[in-house]
Amino acid sequence: MLRIDMNKGSCDVLLPKGEFESRKAETQVTPPKSQTPWQEIYRDTVGDLSQGAVIELATKYQGIAKKLPRHNH
């Protein structure tokens, strides 16, 4: 069952306690097979949506513009 509150803009699932955990334990999720190299690269390097869905190895380069670049000429 769902409870939708249009004034608050919320949608709540009404399930007994522990229902999510039991369903999660019973479910095995396997990612689909990659059809292109780009899908494989994405699936191998991008983190979870809850963590920002960014390329994990790119996070160490955040804020790089704060430092002046090296002189290469």
N, CA, C and O atoms as a printed pandas DataFrame, in Angstrom:
     atom_number atom_name residue_name chain_id  residue_number  x_coord  y_coord  z_coord
0              1         N          MET        A               1    0.839   -1.182    0.000
1              2        CA          MET        A               1    0.000    0.000    0.000
2              3         C          MET        A               1    0.881    1.242    0.000
3              4         O          MET        A               1    1.995    1.234    0.523
4              5         N          LEU        A               2    0.363    2.297   -0.591
5              6        CA          LEU        A               2    1.075    3.567   -0.662
6              7         C          LEU        A               2    0.244    4.657    0.001
7              8         O          LEU        A               2   -0.986    4.636   -0.052
8              9         N          ARG        A               3    0.927    5.604    0.623
9             10        CA          ARG        A               3    0.261    6.794    1.143
10            11         C          ARG        A               3    0.864    7.973    0.398
11            12         O          ARG        A               3    2.060    8.242    0.505
12            13         N          ILE        A               4    0.035    8.666   -0.350
13            14        CA          ILE        A               4    0.482    9.823   -1.134
14            15         C          ILE        A               4   -0.109   11.076   -0.511
15            16         O          ILE        A               4   -1.324   11.199   -0.358
16            17         N          ASP        A               5    0.766   11.999   -0.156
17            18        CA          ASP        A               5    0.351   13.274    0.424
18            19         C          ASP        A               5    0.717   14.369   -0.562
19            20         O          ASP        A               5    1.886   14.729   -0.703
20            21         N          MET        A               6   -0.285   14.891   -1.236
21            22        CA          MET        A               6   -0.051   15.901   -2.272
22            23         C          MET        A               6    0.426   17.226   -1.662
23            24         O          MET        A               6    1.204   17.944   -2.291
24            25         N          ASN        A               7   -0.023   17.555   -0.457
25            26        CA          ASN        A               7    0.393   18.806    0.171
26            27         C          ASN        A               7    1.867   18.780    0.553
27            28         O          ASN        A               7    2.574   19.771    0.373
28            29         N          LYS        A               8    2.334   17.643    1.082
29            30        CA          LYS        A               8    3.741   17.512    1.463
30            31         C          LYS        A               8    4.623   17.110    0.292
31            32         O          LYS        A               8    5.840   17.289    0.334
32            33         N          GLY        A               9    4.007   16.569   -0.752
33            34        CA          GLY        A               9    4.783   16.085   -1.893
34            35         C          GLY        A               9    5.536   14.808   -1.542
35            36         O          GLY        A               9    6.686   14.625   -1.940
36            37         N          SER        A              10    4.872   13.924   -0.789
37            38        CA          SER        A              10    5.541   12.691   -0.380
38            39         C          SER        A              10    4.729   11.467   -0.778
39            40         O          SER        A              10    3.513   11.528   -0.955
40            41         N          CYS        A              11    5.439   10.360   -0.911
41            42        CA          CYS        A              11    4.835    9.073   -1.226
42            43         C          CYS        A              11    5.514    8.049   -0.316
43            44         O          CYS        A              11    6.719    7.819   -0.421
44            45         N          ASP        A              12    4.737    7.441    0.573
45            46        CA          ASP        A              12    5.284    6.504    1.553
46            47         C          ASP        A              12    4.763    5.097    1.278
47            48         O          ASP        A              12    3.588    4.910    0.960
48            49         N          VAL        A              13    5.644    4.117    1.402
49            50        CA          VAL        A              13    5.262    2.720    1.282
50            51         C          VAL        A              13    4.869    2.233    2.666
51            52         O          VAL        A              13    5.615    2.413    3.628
52            53         N          LEU        A              14    3.702    1.617    2.766
53            54        CA          LEU        A              14    3.214    1.141    4.047
54            55         C          LEU        A              14    3.355   -0.376    4.102
55            56         O          LEU        A              14    2.463   -1.112    3.679
56            57         N          LEU        A              15    4.487   -0.830    4.628
57            58        CA          LEU        A              15    4.768   -2.250    4.767
58            59         C          LEU        A              15    5.145   -2.542    6.210
59            60         O          LEU        A              15    5.623   -1.655    6.918
60            61         N          PRO        A              16    4.934   -3.777    6.653
61            62        CA          PRO        A              16    5.352   -4.144    8.006
62            63         C          PRO        A              16    6.865   -4.031    8.167
63            64         O          PRO        A              16    7.611   -4.130    7.192
64            65         N          LYS        A              17    7.313   -3.820    9.413
65            66        CA          LYS        A              17    8.751   -3.735    9.688
66            67         C          LYS        A              17    9.436   -5.022    9.255
67            68         O          LYS        A              17    8.898   -6.112    9.445
68            69         N          GLY        A              18   10.605   -4.896    8.684
69            70        CA          GLY        A              18   11.372   -6.055    8.264
70            71         C          GLY        A              18   11.025   -6.564    6.885
71            72         O          GLY        A              18   11.715   -7.445    6.372
72            73         N          GLU        A              19    9.984   -6.045    6.269
73            74        CA          GLU        A              19    9.576   -6.526    4.941
74            75         C          GLU        A              19   10.645   -6.209    3.894
75            76         O          GLU        A              19   10.959   -7.052    3.054
76            77         N          PHE        A              20   11.201   -5.002    3.940
77            78        CA          PHE        A              20   12.246   -4.643    2.976
78            79         C          PHE        A              20   13.462   -5.545    3.123
79            80         O          PHE        A              20   14.013   -6.022    2.130
80            81         N          GLU        A              21   13.878   -5.778    4.362
81            82        CA          GLU        A              21   15.048   -6.612    4.597
82            83         C          GLU        A              21   14.834   -8.040    4.098
83            84         O          GLU        A              21   15.725   -8.629    3.485
84            85         N          SER        A              22   13.639   -8.599    4.366
85            86        CA          SER        A              22   13.387   -9.971    3.917
86            87         C          SER        A              22   13.337  -10.056    2.399
87            88         O          SER        A              22   13.842  -11.017    1.819
88            89         N          ARG        A              23   12.743   -9.076    1.754
89            90        CA          ARG        A              23   12.704   -9.069    0.284
90            91         C          ARG        A              23   14.101   -8.896   -0.303
91            92         O          ARG        A              23   14.450   -9.525   -1.302
92            93         N          LYS        A              24   14.893   -8.039    0.330
93            94        CA          LYS        A              24   16.252   -7.803   -0.142
94            95         C          LYS        A              24   17.099   -9.071   -0.020
95            96         O          LYS        A              24   17.911   -9.368   -0.897
96            97         N          ALA        A              25   16.908   -9.812    1.064
97            98        CA          ALA        A              25   17.657  -11.050    1.269
98            99         C          ALA        A              25   17.274  -12.118    0.243
99           100         O          ALA        A              25   18.111  -12.932   -0.147
100          101         N          GLU        A              26   16.030  -12.116   -0.187
101          102        CA          GLU        A              26   15.543  -13.111   -1.145
102          103         C          GLU        A              26   15.909  -12.774   -2.590
103          104         O          GLU        A              26   15.928  -13.659   -3.445
104          105         N          THR        A              27   16.198  -11.508   -2.866
105          106        CA          THR        A              27   16.418  -11.053   -4.232
106          107         C          THR        A              27   17.902  -11.042   -4.573
107          108         O          THR        A              27   18.728  -10.550   -3.805
108          109         N          GLN        A              28   18.221  -11.586   -5.722
109          110        CA          GLN        A              28   19.598  -11.512   -6.223
110          111         C          GLN        A              28   19.571  -10.709   -7.522
111          112         O          GLN        A              28   18.950  -11.107   -8.508
112          113         N          VAL        A              29   20.252   -9.582   -7.495
113          114        CA          VAL        A              29   20.281   -8.696   -8.650
114          115         C          VAL        A              29   21.591   -8.903   -9.392
115          116         O          VAL        A              29   22.670   -8.813   -8.807
116          117         N          THR        A              30   21.487   -9.180  -10.680
117          118        CA          THR        A              30   22.678   -9.289  -11.516
118          119         C          THR        A              30   22.578   -8.229  -12.609
119          120         O          THR        A              30   21.546   -8.113  -13.270
120          121         N          PRO        A              31   23.635   -7.464  -12.798
121          122        CA          PRO        A              31   23.584   -6.432  -13.837
122          123         C          PRO        A              31   23.489   -7.060  -15.219
123          124         O          PRO        A              31   23.984   -8.167  -15.434
124          125         N          PRO        A              32   22.858   -6.365  -16.154
125          126        CA          PRO        A              32   22.760   -6.907  -17.509
126          127         C          PRO        A              32   24.132   -6.984  -18.172
127          128         O          PRO        A              32   25.048   -6.249  -17.803
128          129         N          LYS        A              33   24.265   -7.859  -19.133
129          130        CA          LYS        A              33   25.514   -8.007  -19.877
130          131         C          LYS        A              33   25.747   -6.753  -20.720
131          132         O          LYS        A              33   24.820   -6.247  -21.354
132          133         N          SER        A              34   26.970   -6.257  -20.725
133          134        CA          SER        A              34   27.301   -5.062  -21.508
134          135         C          SER        A              34   27.250   -5.384  -22.991
135          136         O          SER        A              34   27.746   -6.420  -23.435
136          137         N          GLN        A              35   26.645   -4.485  -23.749
137          138        CA          GLN        A              35   26.541   -4.646  -25.195
138          139         C          GLN        A              35   27.557   -3.787  -25.935
139          140         O          GLN        A              35   27.803   -3.997  -27.123
140          141         N          THR        A              36   28.144   -2.822  -25.238
141          142        CA          THR        A              36   29.156   -1.952  -25.847
142          143         C          THR        A              36   30.289   -1.753  -24.849
143          144         O          THR        A              36   30.100   -1.955  -23.649
144          145         N          PRO        A              37   31.461   -1.360  -25.330
145          146        CA          PRO        A              37   32.551   -1.066  -24.388
146          147         C          PRO        A              37   32.205    0.087  -23.450
147          148         O          PRO        A              37   32.679    0.127  -22.314
148          149         N          TRP        A              38   31.383    1.021  -23.920
149          150        CA          TRP        A              38   31.047    2.191  -23.101
150          151         C          TRP        A              38   30.172    1.779  -21.928
151          152         O          TRP        A              38   30.306    2.332  -20.837
152          153         N          GLN        A              39   29.290    0.830  -22.130
153          154        CA          GLN        A              39   28.475    0.332  -21.021
154          155         C          GLN        A              39   29.359   -0.369  -19.984
155          156         O          GLN        A              39   29.156   -0.207  -18.780
156          157         N          GLU        A              40   30.314   -1.127  -20.445
157          158        CA          GLU        A              40   31.209   -1.829  -19.528
158          159         C          GLU        A              40   32.055   -0.846  -18.730
159          160         O          GLU        A              40   32.226   -1.009  -17.522
160          161         N          ILE        A              41   32.587    0.180  -19.404
161          162        CA          ILE        A              41   33.389    1.203  -18.721
162          163         C          ILE        A              41   32.534    1.922  -17.685
163          164         O          ILE        A              41   32.982    2.138  -16.559
164          165         N          TYR        A              42   31.317    2.292  -18.045
165          166        CA          TYR        A              42   30.411    2.982  -17.128
166          167         C          TYR        A              42   30.136    2.121  -15.901
167          168         O          TYR        A              42   30.262    2.583  -14.767
168          169         N          ARG        A              43   29.765    0.877  -16.134
169          170        CA          ARG        A              43   29.409   -0.017  -15.021
170          171         C          ARG        A              43   30.604   -0.334  -14.129
171          172         O          ARG        A              43   30.435   -0.581  -12.935
172          173         N          ASP        A              44   31.791   -0.331  -14.685
173          174        CA          ASP        A              44   32.992   -0.635  -13.903
174          175         C          ASP        A              44   33.520    0.563  -13.117
175          176         O          ASP        A              44   34.192    0.386  -12.101
176          177         N          THR        A              45   33.221    1.791  -13.578
177          178        CA          THR        A              45   33.851    2.960  -12.962
178          179         C          THR        A              45   32.908    3.882  -12.209
179          180         O          THR        A              45   33.360    4.630  -11.343
180          181         N          VAL        A              46   31.613    3.859  -12.506
181          182        CA          VAL        A              46   30.679    4.790  -11.875
182          183         C          VAL        A              46   30.107    4.166  -10.604
183          184         O          VAL        A              46   29.704    3.003  -10.592
184          185         N          GLY        A              47   30.080    4.959   -9.541
185          186        CA          GLY        A              47   29.583    4.487   -8.253
186          187         C          GLY        A              47   28.067    4.534   -8.169
187          188         O          GLY        A              47   27.391    4.833   -9.154
188          189         N          ASP        A              48   27.539    4.240   -6.999
189          190        CA          ASP        A              48   26.109    4.209   -6.760
190          191         C          ASP        A              48   25.498    5.600   -6.797
191          192         O          ASP        A              48   26.179    6.599   -6.569
192          193         N          LEU        A              49   24.208    5.647   -7.087
193          194        CA          LEU        A              49   23.487    6.915   -7.124
194          195         C          LEU        A              49   23.494    7.581   -5.750
195          196         O          LEU        A              49   23.555    8.807   -5.657
196          197         N          SER        A              50   23.432    6.793   -4.700
197          198        CA          SER        A              50   23.433    7.350   -3.351
198          199         C          SER        A              50   24.748    8.060   -3.031
199          200         O          SER        A              50   24.798    8.898   -2.130
200          201         N          GLN        A              51   25.807    7.730   -3.763
201          202        CA          GLN        A              51   27.112    8.362   -3.575
202          203         C          GLN        A              51   27.394    9.416   -4.643
203          204         O          GLN        A              51   28.503    9.946   -4.700
204          205         N          GLY        A              52   26.425    9.728   -5.479
205          206        CA          GLY        A              52   26.579   10.784   -6.473
206          207         C          GLY        A              52   26.679   10.296   -7.899
207          208         O          GLY        A              52   26.648   11.111   -8.821
208          209         N          ALA        A              53   26.799    8.987   -8.122
209          210        CA          ALA        A              53   26.888    8.405   -9.462
210          211         C          ALA        A              53   27.960    9.099  -10.302
211          212         O          ALA        A              53   27.707    9.517  -11.432
212          213         N          VAL        A              54   29.153    9.213   -9.735
213          214        CA          VAL        A              54   30.275    9.822  -10.439
214          215         C          VAL        A              54   31.325    8.763  -10.736
215          216         O          VAL        A              54   31.347    7.700  -10.116
216          217         N          ILE        A              55   32.189    9.066  -11.684
217          218        CA          ILE        A              55   33.307    8.170  -11.974
218          219         C          ILE        A              55   34.224    8.221  -10.758
219          220         O          ILE        A              55   34.780    9.269  -10.432
220          221         N          GLU        A              56   34.374    7.089  -10.096
221          222        CA          GLU        A              56   35.080    7.047   -8.812
222          223         C          GLU        A              56   36.514    7.565   -8.905
223          224         O          GLU        A              56   36.954    8.293   -8.015
224          225         N          LEU        A              57   37.249    7.213   -9.948
225          226        CA          LEU        A              57   38.632    7.660  -10.041
226          227         C          LEU        A              57   38.746    9.149  -10.339
227          228         O          LEU        A              57   39.828    9.718  -10.196
228          229         N          ALA        A              58   37.659    9.794  -10.748
229          230        CA          ALA        A              58   37.696   11.227  -11.043
230          231         C          ALA        A              58   37.536   12.086   -9.799
231          232         O          ALA        A              58   37.823   13.283   -9.837
232          233         N          THR        A              59   37.081   11.498   -8.696
233          234        CA          THR        A              59   36.848   12.311   -7.499
234          235         C          THR        A              59   38.134   12.904   -6.931
235          236         O          THR        A              59   38.097   13.943   -6.273
236          237         N          LYS        A              60   39.265   12.256   -7.179
237          238        CA          LYS        A              60   40.517   12.821   -6.663
238          239         C          LYS        A              60   40.949   14.075   -7.427
239          240         O          LYS        A              60   41.871   14.766   -6.993
240          241         N          TYR        A              61   40.306   14.379   -8.546
241          242        CA          TYR        A              61   40.633   15.568   -9.332
242          243         C          TYR        A              61   39.655   16.712   -9.106
243          244         O          TYR        A              61   39.751   17.746   -9.768
244          245         N          GLN        A              62   38.717   16.543   -8.183
245          246        CA          GLN        A              62   37.780   17.624   -7.891
246          247         C          GLN        A              62   38.532   18.788   -7.267
247          248         O          GLN        A              62   39.405   18.588   -6.422
248          249         N          GLY        A              63   38.199   19.981   -7.673
249          250        CA          GLY        A              63   38.842   21.172   -7.137
250          251         C          GLY        A              63   40.196   21.462   -7.743
251          252         O          GLY        A              63   40.954   22.261   -7.193
252          253         N          ILE        A              64   40.521   20.841   -8.849
253          254        CA          ILE        A              64   41.839   21.019   -9.466
254          255         C          ILE        A              64   42.033   22.437  -10.002
255          256         O          ILE        A              64   43.166   22.902  -10.123
256          257         N          ALA        A              65   40.931   23.130  -10.323
257          258        CA          ALA        A              65   41.033   24.482  -10.861
258          259         C          ALA        A              65   41.419   25.506   -9.793
259          260         O          ALA        A              65   41.751   26.643  -10.127
260          261         N          LYS        A              66   41.380   25.129   -8.536
261          262        CA          LYS        A              66   41.754   26.050   -7.460
262          263         C          LYS        A              66   43.250   26.321   -7.443
263          264         O          LYS        A              66   43.693   27.333   -6.902
264          265         N          LYS        A              67   44.027   25.425   -8.032
265          266        CA          LYS        A              67   45.472   25.557   -8.066
266          267         C          LYS        A              67   45.879   25.986   -9.487
267          268         O          LYS        A              67   45.331   25.483  -10.468
268          269         N          LEU        A              68   46.826   26.902   -9.592
269          270        CA          LEU        A              68   47.272   27.351  -10.905
270          271         C          LEU        A              68   47.908   26.207  -11.660
271          272         O          LEU        A              68   48.661   25.432  -11.070
272          273         N          PRO        A              69   47.628   26.073  -12.961
273          274        CA          PRO        A              69   48.231   24.993  -13.730
274          275         C          PRO        A              69   49.724   25.205  -13.928
275          276         O          PRO        A              69   50.215   26.329  -13.828
276          277         N          ARG        A              70   50.435   24.140  -14.207
277          278        CA          ARG        A              70   51.878   24.270  -14.434
278          279         C          ARG        A              70   52.136   25.009  -15.742
279          280         O          ARG        A              70   51.313   24.969  -16.656
280          281         N          HIS        A              71   53.260   25.671  -15.827
281          282        CA          HIS        A              71   53.643   26.372  -17.052
282          283         C          HIS        A              71   54.245   25.346  -18.015
283          284         O          HIS        A              71   55.288   24.761  -17.725
284          285         N          ASN        A              72   53.594   25.128  -19.149
285          286        CA          ASN        A              72   54.058   24.075  -20.053
286          287         C          ASN        A              72   54.564   24.618  -21.394
287          288         O          ASN        A              72   54.626   23.881  -22.378
288          289         N          HIS        A              73   54.926   25.905  -21.433
289          290        CA          HIS        A              73   55.477   26.449  -22.682
290          291         C          HIS        A              73   56.885   26.943  -22.486
291          292         O          HIS        A              73   57.504   27.433  -23.430
